[in-house]
Amino acid sequence: MSLACGLPLLECVYCLGCARWAWKRCLHTGDRDSATWGLASAAEFSPVPRMCRLVMANYEPDLANPVFCPPGGYGIDPANIIRRRSYADTRGRVTPYLVYLDHAHADIVLALRGLNLGRESDYALLLDNRLGKRKFDGGYVHNGLLRAAGWVLDAECDQLRDLLDRYPDYKLTFTGHSLGAGIAAMLTMVVVLNLDKQGDVDRSRTRCYAMAPARCMSLNLAVRYADVINSVVLQDDFLPRTATPLEDIFKSILCLPCLLCLRCLKDTCIPEDVMLKDPRRLYAPGRIYHIVERKMFRCGRYPPVVKTAVPVDGRFEHVVLSCNATMDHAVIWIEREAQKALDLMLEKESTMLVPSEQRMERDETVHVEEHKAALRGAATLSVTGIRSPPSTYGTFGGERPERSESFPSSASRQPRVSWNDLIESVFEKDEDGQIVLRSSPPS
């Protein structure tokens, strides 16, 4: 009798649990991820549409006769393209990219294109990873993306250093979309850790804009490098929210909806504090700019709003079950909506009486305090690799943080060292054959 009564009760509990999960998943919309974040300003967000156009220029076979040109053009002077690499040049080691000298904005830009669905080499780059395989600067990163960054630096290090010496007031900006965004984030971290190899430039001259990036670094690195790395996410984009290792996604490409639904179910059942304390779990890098243009129970798009923060908990942890989850990943849509959002910001700020210099100083003050609060929050939540925030932090003024011991420094006068060798030199194998970080830098 008791067993017969128990079975219907268990079935009811199971059905209620499934109904709760389905209700929670279906009601989770993209705008909820950044509901508590602050608004971005025009000054800090202004480079984003320009960076999108530079990334899109990699898709053009001939910039003199563009095929995919957005309204208003790319705004690129072909004479200022210092170098352009195609698939034939990179031999599948990295996606095509270009180095552009932007005199109008005092910027030296290295822009990488995104994944090419017709290239096996791009899939091989994504599949070159295993959770916890590659340790970097006290955290974990995507192995394939880090190796690609090493190849780019081997090829372009001398050129970038010469440009930085020739234009001492220019910034060095890495940008990319999707797969290229992850490589750009890796490039930024490696360069920041070895600034002396670029002529000992200041950290404040280096920055990154990652458009629709893959989750490529552990949480401690994502928070620590938030002063130089910026991620841009459009509404419901699935890739920055997909914690499933990228190799599992592309192995299951024929059943991607099934995989995403299973991942939703798994992430809903895992307590958030457990996810935060897993040092191997990868996240979207740096400070996040979230372009919001749709809300629940509203049809169509509305004027885009850009929210920004350095989130610790709730950093795009849950996939949004939306018909726009893949369309919002396209760089052409990111460029269009980012430009609309920037125009609205400029229109709104033009009515304000506060001078632009004062607004920029205020924004920098807000950012440095927000970054310190994120570091304190990560330390409170016991995120591995986070201790306490520094008194001053790189980009926002003050002295440059102490160089990590993870990478040996090499003065510019010393013989040229391969970046790939430099990256590999900080790893060794333990007794079980696993790759681990060296306890001390090699001599």
Secondary structure, 3 states (H helix, E strand, C coil): CHHHHHHHHHHHHHHHHHHHHHHHHHCCCHHHHHCCCEECCHHHHCHHHHHHHHHHHHHCCCCCCCCCCCCCCCCCCHHHEEEEECHHHHCCCCCCEEEEEECCCCEEEEEECCCCCCCHHHHHHHHCCCCCCEEECCEEECHHHHHHHHHHHHHHHHHHHHHHHHCCCCEEEEEEECHHHHHHHHHHHHHHHCHHHHCCCCHHHEEEEEECCCCCEEHHHHHHCCCCEEEEEECCCCHHHCCCCHHHHHHCHHHHHHHHHHHHHHHHHCCHHHHHCCCCCEECCCEEEEEECCCCCCCCCCCCEEEEECCCCCCCCCCCCCCCCCHHHCHHHHHHHHHHHHHHHHHHHCCCCCCHHHHHHHHHHHHHHHHHHHHHHHHHCCCCCCCCCCCCCHHHCCCCCCCCCCCCCCCCCCCCCCHHHHHHCCEEECCCCCEEECCCCCC
